Amino acid sequence: MNRESRHVAELLLYYPQTSVWGQSSPAFRTEGSPDITNSANWSQDAAETNSSYAQLKLRLTEENLDFKVADDAYLAASHMEGKQFAISTSRFTALVLPPISTVRLHTAERVREFYGAGGRVIAIGRLPFISVENGRRTHS
């Protein structure tokens, strides 16, 4: 029965590792030996992103919404098939972005490509404003 079946989840949840690590410097300060497992030692941004991501996974599960998780590497390996993200044998019609501040440029470009093709992008809280490659952009 399971041999020729495949898991179908139309929701793709972005794993915000890049954003959390991008805002992690307070947790790795040199004086003393900080406890990196204590969220109070992380920047407010990193702690909020991590907490929101955890809550989002729980909420999706409580609502019986099937989803898969993808990080930057999976998005880089994806391609478009019509209005869907295609990653290996999975196809996704919606991408959920937890609140993130930092993103890799290739990830932002892939999200824009997905949205431009008609895919649904659901951003929770805020969109990223820092890129790994270019840092913070200031507007004058």
Protein Blocks (a to p, Z undefined) as FASTA:
>chain_A
ZZmgccddfbdcddfklmmmmmmmmmmcfghjddfkbmklpcfklmmmmmmmmmmmmmmm
mnopacddddfklmmmpccehjaccehjbccfbdcddddfbdcfklmmmmmmmmmnopac
ddehiacfbdfklopaddZZ
